[in-house]
Amino acid sequence: MSLVQGHSRLDAYAASLTGEAALATRAWNKFGAGDGYPDASTSWATTRIDGPSVLNAGTDAPWISTNSTAL
């Protein structure tokens, strides 16, 4: 599990409520340096998927998993 990124959301939420730049910086640092999501050097591009291989057309982000996002 990528708990570091999951917990970085708490810092981000607190930063949005208080306006504290240090909390916002800490949230981004924990999000980018944690386990689970790719680092900032990874392309965060998405891919359009449609046609006979999927039931409904949509956008895929191959660099992320459902389990990482569930946090």
C-alpha positions, 0 to 999 in steps of 0.5 A: 500500500502507498500509505505515504501518499494517502496520508499526504492528503491530510497535510494537503487538506490542512494546508487548504484550511489554514493557508500554511505554505509549509503544510502544502509543501510537505504534502507535495513532498510526501505525495511525490516521494512516497511509494505507489505513485510514480515520481515526478520524472514519470510521464503522467499522460493518459491514453484514450481507449475505445473500440472492441477491447472495452465496454465503454470508451474512456481514458486510461492512466497506465501508471496507476493502479486501483489499489493505489488510488483507493487510499 
